[in-house]
């Protein structure tokens, strides 16, 4: 893709913490990069920013320096060992975890100033349904909701889907079952939640791939690596490769939604698909 081709932007969220949202975001980004895609990862989980730690990247600056005007987005970008272009979050800064609309707009608009080709931007947002989460998800083209097979995780994922689909009128919502026993259990979890969404919200969510529970994921995190690097032969790495392949098969979203979105200027320059 050239610079004028529209990057595909995927927001990764979860209804509650502990579902493995950041693990999914990081390993999806690495799996896409291993497929030869130009991938950028925005760590927008701003109170708990840990993507650079999990990828073993040294980041002298982070998104807080963009917000205070001391650095440009280009200046805070770091390239991980896997070739992912990482926009580091600012961990532990309480004031940055509660961004207002103007600050979020500043972050999203900063991507218009980037002058490099990007095929995929993966946005790791905070868990829950805080206004900042919803604004980031609205600025993406596709929305991945990570869920594990526990009642609280399922209930909170449903709550997030409900707010995004009914209050925000967002579509392109995909469920990513994580830490499941096998592919069949992942699909069953998707069907259960999709049935509830169809019945009570009149909304159908989509499915790409589930991620099998794998203790090597935790071992990889302890080694500051993605599981794609640490254990490429593992079940989880296999599933992340399948997820990345499914993502690349999705038709590109080329149209602006009328909302503020990442890479808005590129969006306006791309000729419509015939």
TAGIMO-V843439 format. One line per field, one symbol per residue. ss: DSSP state (2 for helix, 1 for strand, 0 for the rest). psi: psi as a letter, one per 40 degrees, with the letter a starting at -180 (. if undefined). Layout:
BEGIN
ss: ???
psi: ???
END
This chain:
BEGIN
ss: 0000000111111100000022222222222222000011111100000022220000000022222000002222111000001110000002222000222222222222200000011111100000222222220001111110002222222222222222200000111111110022222222222222222220000110001100222222220000222200002222222222222220000000000000022222200000
psi: iidehhihhhhhiidiieefdddddddddddddeeeihhihhgegddfheddddefihgdiadddddeeeiidddehihideehhhhiihhehddedgiiddddddddddddehfihhdhhhhhiiiafiddddddddeidihhhhiigidddddddddddddddddefiafhhhghifididdddddddddddddddddefhhiihdiihihhedddddddefiiddddgdeidddddddddddddeeihiheiieeihiifddddedhiih.
END
